[in-house]
Amino acid sequence: MNTKKNVLFFIFVFPIALVIGILLSLALSLQFEEDVRINWFIAVAVGVLLDLVLTWRNSNDAKERSGSN
């Protein structure tokens, strides 16, 4: 049951994390290149990494809450 909640949380947060990755990619493009483009590798990598960290933190918080009850 806990795995199902983690997967649903991952799926829900991924679009938000992907938007943050796209914005970061655009910012890097403005900083280091002459034209503005999205580097999809960076955008998806940042989105997945951010999503994994948030899911892991949520999982740890849920474990702490259930352990204190």
Buried (B, 14 or more C-beta within 10 A) or exposed (E): EEEEEBEEBBEEBBEEBBEBBBEBBBEBBEEEEEEEEBBEEBBBEBBBEBBBEBBEEBBEEBEEEEEEE
